[in-house]
Amino acid sequence: MRKCKGSWLPALFLILLAPALLAQDQQSAPPPQAAAPGPHAGRRGAEPPCFKQAGVSDATWQQIMDIHKSTHQQVVGICENTSLKPQQKRQEIQQARQQAEQQVHGLLTPQQQDTVKQCRQERRADRKGMGGGMRGMRREGGDPCARILRQQNKGQGGPPEGSEPQP
């Protein structure tokens, strides 16, 4: 029996050229449209952020994030002030957060505020059965800065990037 030695040559040629042909085909194909990473890139779920549902512009949202970042830095400063007693720290933190809330409310229309609030309430209700977290664990008498200082020591100085602070 005689085997045809010429039949392996085209097969070998095809095997060697297949990766090059596939690479060329992939280069000519347009890249998939990737959405530009926004303030909430990597969010779980398909729902848009509450601030988007409320019609808050990206520029306004950035201002809100800057307010919250500044407030966080102010709170860290209060917490690191060893001359203040826990009650004084609690009062100053409360004042800083109230001031931030007023600034944020000044950037949003009443309708936007209501929409964001309602959206967040609905999402909290949806998450209620998901394990709850530490919400019920807060105590009034303890150090108001314990969690904040723990985060600072771990290098997590500030709210997570893209998180939605409360307006």
N, C-alpha and C positions, 0 to 999 in steps of 0.2 A: 504494500500500500504506500502510495506516495502522498505526502502531505504537501499542501501548497504553502511554500515558504513566503510567498508574496502577500498572503492575507494578514499577517501579523503587523506588517509595516504600516498600512493605513490605520489599524486599530491603535498602534503605538503613537502614531502621529496625532490622532484624535485625542488620546489620553493626555499627551503632552501639551496640546494647544487648548484644551478645554478651559483650564484656569485662566489663561490669557484672554480667551474670548469672553468668559464670564466677567472678568475684571473690566474689560473694555465696555461691555454692555452696562455694567453698573456705573461706570464713569459717565456715560452718555445719558443715563437716566437722571432726571432732576431730583435733587434731594427732597426728602419728605418735609412738608411744611411744619416746622416746630414753632410752637407759640413762644414768644419771648417770655422768659421767666419774669413773672410779675411779683408783687409783694407776697403772694401766697403760693409760690411754686412749691410743689410737693405736698400740697394739702390732700388730705384723704377725702374721699367722697366727690361726687360730681356737682355738688351745689356751689354756686359762686359765693364768695364772702359776703357777709351781711352788708358791709359798706357798699359793695357793688350793687346789691339789690336795692339799696336806698338811693342810688344814683349819685353817690359821692365821687367826685373826680379824683384821679390819681394824685394831682397836685395837692388837693385838700387832704387826702389821706396821708401824704408825705408830711404835711404840716402837723397832722395829728400824731403821727409816729414820732416826729421831732419833739413835740410837747411831752409825750410819754417818756421818751428817752431822757430828756432833761429832768423831768420829775423824778425818774428813777435815780439819776445821779444825785439829785438833791436829797432824796431819801437815804441813799447810801452815806452821804455826808452827815446827815443827822444821826444815822445809826453808828457811825464811826466816832462821833463826838462823845468822848468818855466823861465829859463834865455834866452831861444830861442824865437825869434819872429816867427809868423806863416810862413813867407817866408823862414826863416832859417830851420824850421822844415820840410817844404815841400821839400827843397833841400836835406837835410840829409836823409829823407825817400826815396826820389828818388834814391839817391846813394846806400842806403842799398838794395833796391829792384833790382837795376841794378847788384849789386855784387852777389846777390842771383841768379839772372837769369843767369849770367855767370857761376856760380858754377854748376847749374843744366844742362846747355848746355854742360858743360864739362863731364857730366856723360852719356849723350845720344848721340847716333850716329846721323848724319844729317838726315838719313832716319827715325829714331825714332821721332826726332823732327818734321819732316814734317807730319808723320802719326798722331801724337798726335794733332798737330795744325789743320790738315784737319778734324779729328774726332770731335774736339771741335767746329769747324766752322759749321759742319753739324748739330750737336746737338743744337747749338744756333739757327740755321735757323729753325730747327724743333720746337723749343720752342717759336719762335718769336710771334706767335699768342696766347700765353698762359697768357697774362696779363702784360708782360713786366717788372714788378718790378720797381725799382728805378733808373735804368741805366741813364735815361735822366735827373735826378734830381740833378746831381752833379754840383757844382759851383766851379769856379776857385778861387774866392777871399776869401772864408770862411776858417774856421779853418780846417786844414788837419787832425786833430786828433780827431774831435768831435765824430765820430762813434767808433773809436778805444777805446777812453776813456769811452764811454757809455758801451761798451762791457765789459771792465775791471771792471767797477762799478757793473755790473750785475753778475760778476763771470764767464764770458765767455771768459777768457783770452786765446785766440788763435783760430786758425781755427778749425772748427768742425772736430772731429775725423773721419778719412776716407774720408775727402774731397779731391778733386783733385786740388792741386795748379797749377797755370800756369807754364809750364817749361820755 
